[in-house]
Amino acid sequence: NDEYWGGKANLDKIIVRTVKEDSARVMMLQSGDAHLIVRIPAEDIPRLEKDQKIKLDSTETLRVLFIGINCTKKPFTDVRVRQALNYAVDKEAIVKNLYQGRALVSSGMVAPLATGHFRVKGYSYDPEKAKKLLADAGYPNGFKAKLWSPQGRYPKDFEMAQAIQQQLKKVEIDCTLDTMEWAAYLATTRKPPEQNESELFLIGWAPSTAEARWILYPLFATEQWVPGGNNRTFFSNKEFDEMVTKFTRATTKSEMDKYLKAAQELLSRECPTIPILVTKETIGYTKKLNGVINSPLELTYFDYKTYLEK
């Protein structure tokens, strides 16, 4: 738009190509066939950092990857079982070994950059505590469960699910691991409770408004059960729902924060999920490209000031 108030754009056009294979995208950047690529795998970052022609930008996002727990299915109706699952997963090892430190361990469901985030204690890796809780709940020998994961929707999603499968096995929770195409995955996990066959499922959530309340309400309020909303865990807690009403109607920041904090602490106690990590979005681009913005919203921005050196 030559009449745009901010001035004429420096770029005549931007071509966007979908390249699903991580290795192919990286090769395109190194060869110059692409000026910018997104979703760079952690294992390729050290090599690209040595390339003098390339600039990397790694930004902490608002997305938490977590294991959803179907709270309507036994044995997950028992909070002790859900707490045991949280103690059984070694998040530190997943971030260190699988993501090579290019992610943040998450103690709760709200990412630190979200407005209204309050750090909750969470659960440290303690398989012995997990075993005791399982025994107290009546499962001294563990149990069998279904674990679902997408493959390729999030960085290292299926590999993370495989790691969690092995960690749960150490406390006698024997999970079968299945995957499906993303659209089918969403549809299957959105079925109403009487038709929903999920038990444990890996998924992520990032609030488009960057607010904690746009995590807590859609994911955990009773009135947001799928298929009408996004509460796939079928978590239902009267006290939590009351807090949602209060922070939604709050007229001051201090009042809103009071109930947001209480809601996050309640979720940590009740464990409808296993929060695993907060993702980092790493993009790479030629140093000739200027004015690129890598947003915590997982969006890469260009504007009229963006330009490519000749």
C-alpha positions as CSV (number, residue, x, y, z in Angstrom):
1,N,0.0,0.0,0.0
2,D,1.9,3.0,-1.3
3,E,-0.4,5.3,0.7
4,Y,0.3,3.6,4.1
5,W,0.8,6.3,6.7
6,G,4.0,4.8,8.0
7,G,5.8,4.9,4.7
8,K,6.6,2.6,1.8
9,A,7.5,-0.9,2.6
10,N,11.1,-2.0,2.0
11,L,10.1,-5.5,0.8
12,D,8.2,-6.0,-2.5
13,K,6.8,-9.3,-1.4
14,I,7.2,-12.2,1.2
15,I,7.0,-15.8,0.0
16,V,5.9,-18.3,2.7
17,R,6.6,-22.0,2.1
18,T,5.5,-24.9,4.3
19,V,8.5,-27.3,4.7
20,K,7.5,-30.0,7.3
21,E,10.9,-31.7,7.6
22,D,13.1,-30.0,10.1
23,S,16.3,-31.0,8.4
24,A,15.1,-29.7,5.0
25,R,14.3,-26.3,6.6
26,V,17.7,-26.1,8.2
27,M,19.4,-27.0,4.9
28,M,17.4,-24.3,3.0
29,L,18.6,-21.6,5.5
30,Q,22.3,-22.7,5.2
31,S,22.2,-22.9,1.4
32,G,20.5,-19.5,1.1
33,D,17.3,-20.9,-0.4
34,A,15.4,-19.5,2.6
35,H,16.1,-16.2,4.3
36,L,14.3,-17.2,7.5
37,I,13.1,-20.4,9.0
38,V,11.1,-21.2,12.2
39,R,10.9,-24.2,14.6
40,I,14.7,-25.0,14.6
41,P,15.3,-28.3,16.4
42,A,17.4,-28.0,19.6
43,E,20.0,-30.4,18.2
44,D,20.7,-28.2,15.2
45,I,21.2,-25.0,17.2
46,P,24.9,-25.5,18.3
47,R,25.9,-26.0,14.6
48,L,24.0,-23.1,13.3
49,E,25.4,-20.8,16.0
50,K,28.8,-21.3,14.4
51,D,27.6,-20.2,10.9
52,Q,28.8,-16.6,10.4
53,K,26.0,-15.9,7.9
54,I,23.1,-16.8,10.2
55,K,21.5,-15.2,13.2
56,L,19.5,-17.2,15.7
57,D,16.8,-15.8,17.9
58,S,15.4,-17.9,20.7
59,T,12.3,-16.5,22.5
60,E,10.5,-17.9,25.5
61,T,6.8,-18.4,24.6
62,L,3.5,-18.5,26.4
63,R,2.9,-22.2,25.5
64,V,2.9,-24.9,28.1
65,L,3.1,-28.5,27.0
66,F,1.4,-30.9,29.4
67,I,-0.2,-34.2,29.9
68,G,-4.0,-34.0,30.2
69,I,-5.6,-36.4,32.6
70,N,-9.2,-37.6,32.0
71,C,-10.6,-36.9,35.5
72,T,-13.8,-38.9,34.8
73,K,-11.9,-42.2,34.2
74,K,-10.7,-44.5,37.0
75,P,-8.2,-44.6,38.5
76,F,-7.7,-40.9,37.6
77,T,-10.8,-39.9,39.6
78,D,-8.5,-40.2,42.6
79,V,-6.4,-37.1,43.3
80,R,-3.7,-39.3,44.8
81,V,-3.2,-41.0,41.5
82,R,-3.0,-37.7,39.7
83,Q,-0.5,-36.5,42.2
84,A,1.5,-39.7,41.8
85,L,1.7,-39.1,38.0
86,N,3.2,-35.7,38.7
87,Y,5.8,-37.1,41.0
88,A,6.7,-39.8,38.5
89,V,7.7,-37.5,35.6
90,D,11.2,-36.2,35.5
91,K,10.7,-32.8,33.8
92,E,14.3,-31.7,34.4
93,A,15.6,-34.7,32.5
94,I,13.2,-34.1,29.6
95,V,14.3,-30.5,29.3
96,K,18.0,-31.2,29.7
97,N,18.3,-34.3,27.5
98,L,15.5,-34.0,24.9
99,Y,15.4,-30.3,24.5
100,Q,19.1,-29.7,25.4
101,G,18.0,-26.9,27.7
102,R,16.0,-25.0,25.1
103,A,12.8,-25.0,27.2
104,L,11.8,-24.1,30.7
105,V,10.6,-26.6,33.3
106,S,7.0,-25.7,34.2
107,S,5.7,-26.1,37.7
108,G,2.2,-25.0,36.7
109,M,-0.2,-24.4,33.8
110,V,0.5,-20.7,33.4
111,A,3.7,-19.7,31.6
112,P,5.9,-17.0,33.4
113,L,5.4,-14.4,30.6
114,A,1.6,-14.5,31.0
115,T,-0.1,-11.7,32.8
116,G,-1.4,-13.1,36.1
117,H,1.2,-15.8,36.4
118,F,2.1,-16.9,40.0
119,R,4.7,-19.5,40.6
120,V,3.3,-22.6,42.3
121,K,5.3,-25.2,44.1
122,G,4.6,-28.0,41.7
123,Y,6.0,-31.5,42.0
124,S,9.6,-32.5,42.0
125,Y,10.7,-35.9,40.6
126,D,10.2,-38.4,43.4
127,P,9.2,-41.9,42.2
128,E,9.1,-43.2,45.8
129,K,6.5,-40.7,46.7
130,A,4.6,-41.7,43.5
131,K,4.7,-45.3,44.5
132,K,3.4,-44.5,48.1
133,L,0.6,-42.4,46.7
134,L,-0.4,-45.2,44.3
135,A,-0.3,-47.7,47.1
136,D,-2.5,-45.5,49.3
137,A,-5.0,-45.1,46.5
138,G,-5.2,-48.9,46.2
139,Y,-2.7,-49.5,43.4
140,P,0.4,-51.0,45.0
141,N,1.2,-52.8,41.8
142,G,0.4,-49.9,39.5
143,F,-2.0,-50.2,36.6
144,K,-2.3,-50.0,32.8
145,A,-3.2,-46.9,30.9
146,K,-3.5,-45.3,27.5
147,L,-1.1,-42.5,26.6
148,W,-1.8,-40.4,23.4
149,S,0.5,-38.0,21.7
150,P,0.6,-36.0,18.5
151,Q,3.7,-36.4,16.3
152,G,5.1,-33.2,14.8
153,R,2.6,-30.7,16.1
154,Y,5.0,-29.5,18.9
155,P,8.8,-29.7,19.1
156,K,9.7,-33.2,20.2
157,D,6.2,-34.1,21.2
158,F,6.2,-37.8,20.5
159,E,9.8,-38.2,21.8
160,M,8.6,-36.5,25.0
161,A,5.7,-38.9,25.3
162,Q,8.1,-41.8,24.8
163,A,10.2,-40.5,27.7
164,I,7.2,-40.1,29.9
165,Q,6.0,-43.6,29.0
166,Q,9.4,-44.9,30.3
167,Q,9.3,-42.8,33.4
168,L,5.8,-43.9,34.4
169,K,6.9,-47.5,33.9
170,K,9.4,-47.1,36.7
171,V,6.4,-46.7,39.1
172,E,4.5,-49.6,37.6
173,I,2.2,-47.6,35.4
174,D,2.3,-49.4,32.1
175,C,1.2,-47.2,29.2
176,T,0.5,-48.0,25.7
177,L,1.5,-45.1,23.5
178,D,-0.5,-44.2,20.4
179,T,-0.5,-41.2,18.0
180,M,-2.8,-40.0,15.2
181,E,-2.9,-37.2,12.7
182,W,-3.4,-33.8,14.3
183,A,-7.0,-33.0,13.1
184,A,-8.1,-36.5,14.2
185,Y,-6.3,-36.0,17.5
186,L,-8.1,-32.8,18.2
187,A,-11.5,-34.3,17.2
188,T,-10.9,-37.4,19.3
189,T,-10.0,-35.5,22.5
190,R,-13.0,-33.2,21.9
191,K,-15.6,-35.9,22.3
192,P,-18.0,-35.6,25.2
193,P,-17.2,-37.6,28.4
194,E,-19.5,-40.5,27.6
195,Q,-17.8,-41.0,24.2
196,N,-14.3,-39.9,25.1
197,E,-11.8,-42.7,25.4
198,S,-8.8,-40.6,26.4
199,E,-6.9,-41.3,29.6
200,L,-3.6,-39.5,29.3
201,F,-2.8,-37.2,26.4
202,L,-0.1,-34.8,25.5
203,I,-1.2,-31.4,24.3
204,G,-0.2,-27.7,24.5
205,W,-1.9,-24.4,25.2
206,A,-0.9,-20.8,24.6
207,P,-3.3,-17.9,25.5
208,S,-3.8,-15.6,22.5
209,T,-4.3,-12.7,24.9
210,A,-1.2,-13.5,27.0
211,E,-3.4,-13.7,30.1
212,A,-3.5,-16.3,32.8
213,R,-7.3,-16.2,32.9
214,W,-7.4,-17.3,29.2
215,I,-5.7,-20.5,30.4
216,L,-7.6,-21.2,33.6
217,Y,-11.1,-20.5,32.3
218,P,-11.1,-22.3,29.0
219,L,-9.1,-25.3,30.1
220,F,-10.5,-26.0,33.6
221,A,-13.9,-24.4,34.2
222,T,-16.8,-26.9,34.4
223,E,-18.8,-25.0,31.8
224,Q,-16.0,-25.4,29.4
225,W,-16.1,-29.2,29.1
226,V,-15.6,-30.4,25.5
227,P,-17.2,-30.4,23.0
228,G,-18.6,-27.0,24.0
229,G,-15.3,-25.6,25.3
230,N,-11.7,-26.7,25.6
231,N,-11.7,-28.5,29.0
232,R,-10.5,-31.9,27.7
233,T,-9.6,-33.2,31.2
234,F,-13.3,-32.9,32.4
235,F,-11.9,-31.3,35.6
236,S,-14.8,-30.0,37.7
237,N,-14.3,-28.3,41.0
238,K,-16.9,-26.0,42.6
239,E,-14.3,-23.9,44.5
240,F,-12.3,-23.4,41.3
241,D,-15.4,-22.4,39.3
242,E,-16.2,-19.8,42.0
243,M,-12.6,-18.4,41.7
244,V,-13.1,-18.1,37.9
245,T,-16.2,-16.1,38.4
246,K,-14.4,-13.8,40.9
247,F,-11.3,-13.1,38.8
248,T,-13.5,-12.6,35.7
249,R,-15.6,-10.0,37.5
250,A,-12.8,-8.4,39.4
251,T,-12.6,-4.6,39.0
252,T,-9.1,-4.1,40.4
253,K,-5.8,-5.7,39.6
254,S,-5.1,-6.7,43.3
255,E,-8.5,-8.4,43.5
256,M,-8.0,-10.2,40.2
257,D,-4.5,-11.4,41.2
258,K,-5.8,-12.7,44.5
259,Y,-8.1,-15.1,42.8
260,L,-5.8,-15.9,39.9
261,K,-3.1,-17.0,42.4
262,A,-5.6,-19.1,44.4
263,A,-6.9,-20.8,41.3
264,Q,-3.4,-21.7,40.2
265,E,-2.6,-23.1,43.6
266,L,-5.8,-25.2,43.6
267,L,-4.9,-26.6,40.2
268,S,-1.5,-27.6,41.5
269,R,-3.1,-29.5,44.4
270,E,-5.8,-31.2,42.3
271,C,-3.6,-32.1,39.3
272,P,-5.9,-32.4,36.3
273,T,-2.7,-32.2,34.3
274,I,1.0,-32.9,34.4
275,P,2.6,-29.6,33.3
276,I,5.9,-30.4,31.6
277,L,7.6,-27.4,30.1
278,V,7.3,-23.9,28.5
279,T,8.5,-23.9,24.9
280,K,11.1,-21.6,23.4
281,E,10.6,-20.7,19.7
282,T,14.0,-20.5,17.9
283,I,14.1,-18.9,14.5
284,G,17.1,-18.5,12.2
285,Y,17.7,-16.0,9.5
286,T,20.4,-14.5,7.3
287,K,22.2,-11.6,8.8
288,K,21.2,-9.6,5.8
289,L,17.6,-9.6,6.9
290,N,16.8,-6.8,9.3
291,G,13.7,-5.8,11.4
292,V,12.4,-9.2,12.2
293,I,10.4,-9.7,15.5
294,N,10.2,-13.1,17.1
295,S,7.2,-12.8,19.4
296,P,6.4,-14.9,22.5
297,L,3.0,-15.5,20.8
298,E,4.9,-17.9,18.4
299,L,4.5,-15.4,15.6
300,T,7.3,-14.0,13.4
301,Y,6.5,-10.4,12.5
302,F,7.6,-8.4,9.5
303,D,6.6,-4.7,9.0
304,Y,7.2,-1.9,6.5
305,K,10.6,-1.3,8.1
306,T,11.9,-4.9,7.5
307,Y,14.5,-5.0,4.8
308,L,16.9,-7.3,3.1
309,E,20.4,-6.1,2.4
310,K,21.6,-6.4,-1.2
